[in-house]
Amino acid sequence: MVVNFPNSSELLSHIVAEKLFQNLVAQLQKDFGLANVFIDIPSEISPKDLKTLIHEKVYYLILEKFTDYLNLLYVIDVSEKAIKEINVIDVVEISEQVTFEILKREWQKVWFRNKYRS
């Protein structure tokens, strides 16, 4: 599996096309819960709204609860290398890139589970 999408929107479009969007939402809820970060994701959320919701939560965590932010990245298992490669200065852009990394990692989990379930 190659996760080679240029941005969150194209990744989410692909996930919807694969009919695994609800699985992604469930995985996000699970991992945010494991990290003790409250996020209320409505069951009928659109991909665009999901991206916005995750982005806003990441932005808030970076500014207000950095320890929770780091714990979330650890629980989701976002690559430290990917985070270090983010070369922007603005917190809004950083949180946007981190959101993309979170969505990519969660997509990998969902894809593998779907592909190799028995």
Summary of the structure (lengths in Angstrom):
residues: 118
radius of gyration: 13.5
end to end distance: 18.3
largest distance: 44.7
contacts: 312
relative contact order: 0.18
helix: 71%
strand: 0%
